[in-house]
Amino acid sequence: MAGETPERITYDAFLKIDVRVGTVVSCQPFPEARKPAYKLRVDFGPEIGVKKASAQITELYTPENVVGRQVAAVVNFPPRQIGPIMSEVLVLGFADADGAVSMIGVDHRVPDGARMF
């Protein structure tokens, strides 16, 4: 995609993607995954609740330093079967030059379930 102009969308189309912040409440190894990953449970507050996700973040994070972090995730994609777990949200991140994924979070604590706008 480098050098290409992304397709333009309308603001209304952007609003259809529901990105929320949640706190990681558990992070466990996911040895059944095809690529190294963790199984996460993320609390998005009382409106959405705790959701499961698979995240390929093992190069930059350990389970101990993931729990308690607030992360951004798309919460309105349909659930997707990833090995033996049903991933309910897509935790967002960016890959560095080596392909290691850095999760998107907030630099100031906000209420779980807060929506990106």
N, C-alpha and C positions, 0 to 999 in steps of 0.2 A: 504494500500500500504506500510505501515511501514514494514521494513525488507525485502521487495521484491525488486529485481533488476528490474528497469524499462526496457521496451523493448528499444533496441538501434535503433536509426534512423541515416540516413546519414545527412551530412550537407546540401545537396540539399533538403532533405525533410524538414529540419528546415526552410530553406529559403522560403518555400511555405507558411509559417505562417507569415502574414504581421502584425507585431506589430508596432504601431505608437504611438507617444505622441500627446496629444491634451489638450486644456484648457477647463475646464468645464465652460460653459457660463450661464447655468441655472440648477437649482436643485429644484424639487418640490416633495412634498409628493405624493405617489402612493397608495392611499387607496384601489384601486381595486385589487392590487396584492395579491396572496395567502399568501406570506410571506412578512413581512415588507420590503419596498423598496422605493427608490426614482426614479423619472423620470429625467434623465439627458439629456442635450444637450451639446455635446462636439465638439469644433472647432478644426479640424485637418488641418487647413490651406487651401490655395486656390486650391490645387490639389484634395483634398478629400472633403472638406467642413465641414459643421456642421451636425453631426449625432446624432440620438436618441439612448438611452440605458436605460435599467432598471438595477438598482444596489441595491443589498441587503447589504447596508452599514449603516443602520440606527442606529446600536448600538454604533458606534464610531464617527459618523459624524452628523452634523446638516446641513441643506441646506446652511446656512450662511458660514460655514467653508469649504464647498465643492466648491462653486463658486470661480473661479480664480485659482484653483489647476491644475497643469499639471498631467495627468494620462496616464498610458499605456493601450492600448486596441488593440484587434485583430480586424482589419478592413476588412478582406476578408472572413469572414463567411457569409453564406446567412442570410438575415433578418429573424427574428423569432418573431412571434406574441406572446406577453406577455400581456394577458388581452386586454385592449382596445388600446394598443400601439404596433407599429412594432419596435422592437429593432434591430438596424442596426449594432451595434458593441458590442463586449464583453469587458467591462472594467475589467481589471485584478486586482487580489488581493490575499492575503493570509489570512487564518483564524488563529486566535490565539487559545490558549488552550481552551477557552470557546466557540469557533465557530464564534466570531465577526470578520468581514472581514475588513482588512486594505488594502486600495488601493495601487497599485504599482505606484510610481511617480518618478520624477527626483529630485536630490538635487541641481541642477543648471539649471536655465531656458534655454531651447533649443527651436528652431523654431517649432511651431505647424506643425505636419505632419512628423517630423523627424522619420526615421525608425530605429528600433532596429536591431543591428547586433552583 
